[in-house]
């Protein structure tokens, strides 16, 4: 190896009293960290290659392994942190653009953690969800201004298509290519069982997954990979991807080395060819142009499906959302700056965009002010980590939440943030056949079902505590939230009072 | 079957078209958008000027326009054929994956952008006249043929042709090419094998628009193709 100033991020501690040299760690590690030295009959480790995915730790039958942070330190410096110094070494050694994955790990404020939920006491009784019916079902799409019925009570108003979800949650876009076939299958199976939706991302829809169509959102991005009439008709809704929270202003670029076999077939592009999907749709320069794409998709599917427009949360998000609401879109999806990704330039991931909490609050307020809140549904994503985050999002005005990182965690992801390398030891962010089979959809799908079911119960309990028995009654109900440790400006953007007020 | 488009909004008109099969003549078309979106199993002949996104996601239908067309003709077309007996606006053939588009006259900006090919699907875009900037931007497959007919020795191309191109071929009918082409693109004179590749489409163009083949082959062709199918190989370092 060439001379490097970098030292390993992790230490691999192997307890020799426990290690039985079964070589499971060696077989499990696609990064080739572990190695058996036959001559000396010992297990060796090259910690330079370790990404701390903890596959070896989890699978070691004698629990002989531990991965720890390397205690080796640079001289303490609050300004020049170890990570910053290492990044400079990396770029000085390679001349490359820093590439990372998953969501922004920097210590920006998390407003979910600075908001508290209300509960009923004395005057307004709480509801026991185990005893009384609670409604978690939501319908996403444009709602009519008014309902008209004819004399016999039948509906005269023509309703626009709606996306029906049993709980206000969906798995957000992850393309086949960025994640594996088995991971996609697990999401599709779980969404179907749960009565919610998963999202194909921009990599097309594998022919095996058409059977999950009514629980599928098909995505259309600027590169139009795998987009054809059958694909558009296969899903329950169509999402136009304008932006992604992890990399606003940056397009997708799956390198040719990953366009192999089924990924190439599903994207409908030749093997080995780059899949370039630039940030701008080169036919969209205005809300009018967006409207044209929205309506071309509606026309191609005879107005049978709601159209979602997904954007990243950026500075003028309220004005942008107002424009989208007027473009004919049925649903706006907003992705906050902590949202995950299979690969993004580090500088973009960590510095571009705004928190979803602030974006959601300002969009909801703006659409209400303009009297167009009911002409679209709002879906938010970008690091929804628990049922409490979901409840807070709905109280801030969301109709439903998109989750992806949480879903990956449920399937075994350990957030080592190395997806971009394509060697995911947990079989999720990889196309290597030996790794892909480590995700068994028959095991991963029930884990996803468990997670969402558990969140569903918790959502009901939180609702019941507030004396509310439906998601509809919580939506935009900001009186149910109080801020803690927030300044006046933050409170005013969130539209909530401070705790104690 | 004849439909008079006068005074009809596009959604009404397109619903009418969706219910029909076989030969359909649209008369007095005036800017109605999305005509034939996702259509298969029919032949549309349009008099007047159809609006944007004509034949978007086209899936096997044939569309013939007896005049000009506007923007985004044949967006994400999968199969079928569109014939424009005049000129058309921007982004014709955006991301088309299959089928053929023949334009008698000129095209606007970004014609053939993101054009792809896949397995037996090789889309073809033939342009009789001149092209706006960004012809074949991000082209990933298929054939674009630009003839520049009726413009003498004027340049067929505008600026930034084939930027980001990483697949397919662009044929320009010109003895010399003055337009600046990015160094990622190779430009060479068309040889016998290249000409054999475009011959059926040239023949079809002549049949459709009453031209003769010798008149087309009066000039030679330049072939533009990518130097690499991975043009944006950015140097990244894992972080």
Interface residues (C-beta under 8 A of the other chain):
Chain A: X87 X90 X91 X93 X94 X95 X96 X97 X98 X99 X100 X222 X223 X224 X227 X228 X229 X232 X253 X255 X256 X268 X269 X270 X272 X273 X274 X276 X278 X282 X283 X292 X295 X296 X299 X300 X301 X302 X303 X345 X346 X418 X420 X421
Chain B: X10 X11 X14 X15 X18 X33 X34 X37 X38 X40 X52 X53 X56 X57 X59 X71 X72 X75 X76 X78 X90 X91 X94 X95 X97 X110 X113 X114 X116 X117 X118 X121 X134 X137 X138 X140 X141 X164 X166 X167 X229 X230 X231 X232 X233 X234 X235 X236 X237 X238 X239
